[in-house]
Amino acid sequence: MFPTDRERYRPDQDPTGPPASGVPTESELAARYWDRIRLFATRRVNDAALAEDIAQETLRRVIEALRAGRVQNTDAIAGFVFQTAKHVCMHAHRSAGREARAMQRLHDPSDADAAGPDALTHLVSEERRRRVRTALETLSPEDRDLLRAVYFAQVDMAELAAKLGLSPGALRVRKHRAVQRLAAALGAGQTDETLSGDRELNE
Amino acid sequence: MEPTRITCTRVDEEDLDARYLAGALSEEEAEAFEEHYFGCDRCWAAVQLGLDVRAAAPPGTDRPVESRPLTVARGAEPRPAPVARPRWWPLAIAAAVAVLAVGVWQWGDRSPVTPAGDGFRGPADSIHAVASFRGRTLVLSWQPALSADRYAVRLQKRDATVVLERLVGDTSFAIPRDSLSGVADRERVFWEVRALDALRRTIARSRLVPTEVPAGR
């Protein structure tokens, strides 16, 4: 996934976007930042649907600011998007907190501590997950186990290096190569643009 | 880790991408890393790949007990204290007074009520989609939606399991039967297409269109 499907998509010109050179179009902004904002927001609100809402609102504000000429330095747009996402997230989190507390009051208070499902799973579509599983199967068992240990089992790298009798540097190189091989395997099987989320807001 | 400045070298050396996904960074470190990946395609690609691997764990596999979720710890937030159940009648009186007050206020305000726009909600059935076959290839075609930037096409099973999901720029989509995994021959599946604007908001969508997976080679 280097670059992502979404990032490969570059429309020639968005008719609704600003014509000025150097200013990204709406499509370009969405292609580049949509998933980043969703992950950023999911970490904070732990709700994939709310995270999409936050991504939409963030992009809306950024585009509005660009059109109004409030962003002077378009090179620093990543920072502007980040700060806007942070701001939108803070507001959304507060509202979500209010809503959650209201729901808790409505329901049996003993349910209040029930943990929700891992919202991160919703950031990757089922089809994408299947494709990654297939790509993982094409790797050597060593690469596969290493990636699963690092990203899924979340074993500490220093611990893992000690367990494998490698120096942290050597393990890092192995991880880097395994990542590259997985990216290549995914790239080979990719023919079309995919959605990374399988939920939609406002429905 | 010095949280103020993140570079790609530091991401590599300190495994920030994996530790971020594992929820093993402090809040300050995590936020600094987020600010970095907003502007860095290379590190963002690493994060996405990590997310993929995490999400691709076989169904039913449990995460290790020691792993922490990525989400921000809510411990800092005051948890609402158990609510003592109030007696209902003071609330009922208050509600009645409020309703009366609003009624009196509204009596003088006869301005027309504008319904909330649902342009971005994408009313169901606003796209007419037709499922068909070309040999053993499943085809879905639909009418274009005004101001659509892309279309999200989804094929799902009866239990809402997503079989396939694609973003396309055209108004038709075809996929060979052999490219579909996880579905049986002659199984009844359902297409759905949504029109998206440039911000990936749904502006229109179709109803679920049933079709049957072709059988035989």
Boltz contact constraints between the chains, C-beta under 6 A:
constraints:
  - contact:
      token1: [A, 1]
      token2: [B, 45]
      max_distance: 6.0
  - contact:
      token1: [A, 1]
      token2: [B, 48]
      max_distance: 6.0
  - contact:
      token1: [A, 1]
      token2: [B, 49]
      max_distance: 6.0
  - contact:
      token1: [A, 2]
      token2: [B, 45]
      max_distance: 6.0
  - contact:
      token1: [A, 14]
      token2: [B, 198]
      max_distance: 6.0
  - contact:
      token1: [A, 26]
      token2: [B, 198]
      max_distance: 6.0
  - contact:
      token1: [A, 27]
      token2: [B, 198]
      max_distance: 6.0
  - contact:
      token1: [A, 30]
      token2: [B, 198]
      max_distance: 6.0
  - contact:
      token1: [A, 30]
      token2: [B, 199]
      max_distance: 6.0
  - contact:
      token1: [A, 30]
      token2: [B, 200]
      max_distance: 6.0
  - contact:
      token1: [A, 34]
      token2: [B, 200]
      max_distance: 6.0
  - contact:
      token1: [A, 36]
      token2: [B, 38]
      max_distance: 6.0
  - contact:
      token1: [A, 40]
      token2: [B, 34]
      max_distance: 6.0
  - contact:
      token1: [A, 43]
      token2: [B, 70]
      max_distance: 6.0
  - contact:
      token1: [A, 43]
      token2: [B, 71]
      max_distance: 6.0
  - contact:
      token1: [A, 43]
      token2: [B, 72]
      max_distance: 6.0
  - contact:
      token1: [A, 44]
      token2: [B, 72]
      max_distance: 6.0
  - contact:
      token1: [A, 46]
      token2: [B, 71]
      max_distance: 6.0
  - contact:
      token1: [A, 56]
      token2: [B, 199]
      max_distance: 6.0
  - contact:
      token1: [A, 56]
      token2: [B, 201]
      max_distance: 6.0
  - contact:
      token1: [A, 59]
      token2: [B, 199]
      max_distance: 6.0
  - contact:
      token1: [A, 78]
      token2: [B, 38]
      max_distance: 6.0
  - contact:
      token1: [A, 78]
      token2: [B, 39]
      max_distance: 6.0
  - contact:
      token1: [A, 82]
      token2: [B, 35]
      max_distance: 6.0
  - contact:
      token1: [A, 82]
      token2: [B, 38]
      max_distance: 6.0
  - contact:
      token1: [A, 101]
      token2: [B, 80]
      max_distance: 6.0
  - contact:
      token1: [A, 105]
      token2: [B, 83]
      max_distance: 6.0
  - contact:
      token1: [A, 109]
      token2: [B, 82]
      max_distance: 6.0
  - contact:
      token1: [A, 120]
      token2: [B, 70]
      max_distance: 6.0
  - contact:
      token1: [A, 121]
      token2: [B, 55]
      max_distance: 6.0
  - contact:
      token1: [A, 124]
      token2: [B, 51]
      max_distance: 6.0
  - contact:
      token1: [A, 124]
      token2: [B, 52]
      max_distance: 6.0
  - contact:
      token1: [A, 124]
      token2: [B, 55]
      max_distance: 6.0
  - contact:
      token1: [A, 125]
      token2: [B, 165]
      max_distance: 6.0
  - contact:
      token1: [A, 126]
      token2: [B, 162]
      max_distance: 6.0
  - contact:
      token1: [A, 127]
      token2: [B, 164]
      max_distance: 6.0
  - contact:
      token1: [A, 127]
      token2: [B, 165]
      max_distance: 6.0
  - contact:
      token1: [A, 129]
      token2: [B, 55]
      max_distance: 6.0
  - contact:
      token1: [A, 129]
      token2: [B, 56]
      max_distance: 6.0
  - contact:
      token1: [A, 132]
      token2: [B, 52]
      max_distance: 6.0
  - contact:
      token1: [A, 132]
      token2: [B, 56]
      max_distance: 6.0
  - contact:
      token1: [A, 133]
      token2: [B, 56]
      max_distance: 6.0
  - contact:
      token1: [A, 147]
      token2: [B, 53]
      max_distance: 6.0
  - contact:
      token1: [A, 150]
      token2: [B, 18]
      max_distance: 6.0
  - contact:
      token1: [A, 151]
      token2: [B, 18]
      max_distance: 6.0
  - contact:
      token1: [A, 151]
      token2: [B, 50]
      max_distance: 6.0
  - contact:
      token1: [A, 151]
      token2: [B, 53]
      max_distance: 6.0
  - contact:
      token1: [A, 151]
      token2: [B, 54]
      max_distance: 6.0
  - contact:
      token1: [A, 152]
      token2: [B, 54]
      max_distance: 6.0
  - contact:
      token1: [A, 152]
      token2: [B, 57]
      max_distance: 6.0
  - contact:
      token1: [A, 153]
      token2: [B, 64]
      max_distance: 6.0
  - contact:
      token1: [A, 154]
      token2: [B, 22]
      max_distance: 6.0
  - contact:
      token1: [A, 154]
      token2: [B, 67]
      max_distance: 6.0
  - contact:
      token1: [A, 157]
      token2: [B, 15]
      max_distance: 6.0
  - contact:
      token1: [A, 179]
      token2: [B, 49]
      max_distance: 6.0
  - contact:
      token1: [A, 192]
      token2: [B, 166]
      max_distance: 6.0
  - contact:
      token1: [A, 193]
      token2: [B, 167]
      max_distance: 6.0
  - contact:
      token1: [A, 195]
      token2: [B, 152]
      max_distance: 6.0
  - contact:
      token1: [A, 195]
      token2: [B, 165]
      max_distance: 6.0
  - contact:
      token1: [A, 195]
      token2: [B, 167]
      max_distance: 6.0
  - contact:
      token1: [A, 198]
      token2: [B, 162]
      max_distance: 6.0
  - contact:
      token1: [A, 198]
      token2: [B, 165]
      max_distance: 6.0
  - contact:
      token1: [A, 200]
      token2: [B, 202]
      max_distance: 6.0
  - contact:
      token1: [A, 202]
      token2: [B, 120]
      max_distance: 6.0
  - contact:
      token1: [A, 202]
      token2: [B, 121]
      max_distance: 6.0
